[in-house]
Amino acid sequence: MKILVVSDTHGQGIRIYKILRLIGKDTDALIHLGDVVDDLAMVREAFPNLPIYDVCGNCDWGSHEPKERLLSFEGAKIFMTHGHRYKVDHSLDRLAYAAEEFGARFCLYGHTHIPFYGSVGAVTIMNPGSLSVPRGGSNASYGILNITDGVIDAKIVDYERIFREDL
């Protein structure tokens, strides 16, 4: 199973669309980690059969999307949230603890606009970075999860290397 993971698109939903046009046939689901989930309208229209899981972020005022979700794919539990409620700008400890409380060993978050892939204790954590406003010297980026028999293989992809015409 292949899952596209994006966050912090802030009005650049067209970039999600472009990624899915490139890899869409092989993509089983899309995860959006918040800011701005309204960017998904075009994606939902263009890819009506693609399952989409999203959460609201700190810029998603009035959103009815949940603040966090627990997903399960092929036996792998994934905790997802935007991250601002867990103070991810300072530490990932609270986030890792929340994932463990939900029984997840893998956690996805956004908010910082900085890609991250690592572990805190027994929890593997990934932030795909921002597709529109990267920070910390990073480029626009997104994540890919490949899940087989409960094992998650994750990577962060540099959007700007693939789609240079957007620069």
N, C-alpha and C positions, 0 to 999 in steps of 0.2 A: 504494500500500500504506500502510495506517495502523496504527501500533503504539502501544499504551499503555505508558508507562514509569513504574514506581513504585519506591520505595525506602523502607526504614526504616519499615515498617508496624507493627512491634512490637505485634502482637495485634489490629490493626484491619483484618483481612482483609475485614470487611464493607464497608469503604470502597472496596476494589477492586471488589467485587461491585456496589456502587451505581453506580460510574462505568461499568462494563460494561453495566449495565442501561440506562443513559442512552445510551451511544455504541456498545454492543456489536455491533449489526448492521453497523456500518461498520469494525469493528476486526479486523485480520487476524492480530495476534499481541500477546502481552503479554510485557514484559520486567520482571523483578523484580531489583533490584540488591542484595538482601540485607537482613538484619535485619527481619523474621523470615520465612524462606521457608515455614515451616509455615502461614502465613496463606493459602497458596495452595490448601489442601485444599478449601475451600468453592468457590473459583473453578473448580477442576478439575471438581468435581462439577456445578456449575451450567452450565459452558460446556465440555463434554467435547471439542468439536471445535476449540477455540481453542489454537493452538500457544503454549506457555509456555516462556520461556527464563529461567533464574534462576542466580544465583551465591550462594555463602554469604558472610555478613558476619561481623563480629566477635562478634555475639550468637547466631550459628547453631551452637551447640555440637553436635557429633556429626553435623552435616549431611554428606551424601555429595555435595552439589552441588559443582561446580567452583569454584575461586577466581576464575577469569576465563574468558571465552569470546570467541571471534572469530566474529561472525555476518556473513552476507552476504545482503542483500536487494536484488534488482533491480540487482545490480552494485555496491552500496554496502557497503563493509566497515565493520563497527562493532565496536570493542573494548569489552567491558564487564567491570567488576569492582566490588567494593564500595568499594574505595579505601583502606582503612586500611593495607594493606601498602605503599602508595605514599606514605604520609605526606601525604595531601591536606589535612590540617589546616594544613600549613605552606607547601606549594607544589604546583603542578600540573605542574611540570617533569618529574618522574619518570613521572608518569602519561602525559603527552604522549609522552615517549620510548618507553615501553612500547607505546603505540598504534602509533607509527611502526615499531617493531620487528616488530609483527604485520602491518604493511602497511595499517593502518587510518588513515583521515583523519578519523574521527569516533569519539569516545570517550564512554562513559556511566559514571558512578560515583555512589555515594551516600555514606554514612557521616557527613557533616558535618551533615545535617538542614537545610542551607541551600541554596536553589535557586541555580543558577549556569548561565549560558549565555555562552560566549565562546570565545576561541581562544588557544592557546599555540603559537607558531610556525605550522606548517602544519596543526595538528590542531584541529578544532572539538570543544569539550568541553561536556557538559551534565550537570548534577546536577539531577534533578527535585525535590529537597527531600524532606521527610518527609511521609507521609500522616497521621502520628499525633502526632509530637512535634517540631514545627517549632522552629528555633532562629534566633538572630540577628535577631529581630524579624519574621521571615517568617511567613506563614500556611501551613497544611497545603497541599501542592501535589503535582502530578504532571506528567508530560511527555507530549507527543504528537509522534510522528515521522510525517511524510508523505513517502514515498519514491516518486519517479517517475524512471525511467530513470537510476538511480544518483545522483540528486540528493536530498539530505535537507533537508527544511524542518522545523525543530523549533520547538516552543514550550513554555513552562511555563504551566500552568493553575492558578489559585488555586482549590483545592477548596472553601474556605470561602465563596466568592462564589456557587458553584453549589449547594452543599448546606448552606444556613444552618441547617437543622433539626438538624444534628449538633453545633452549637456550644453 
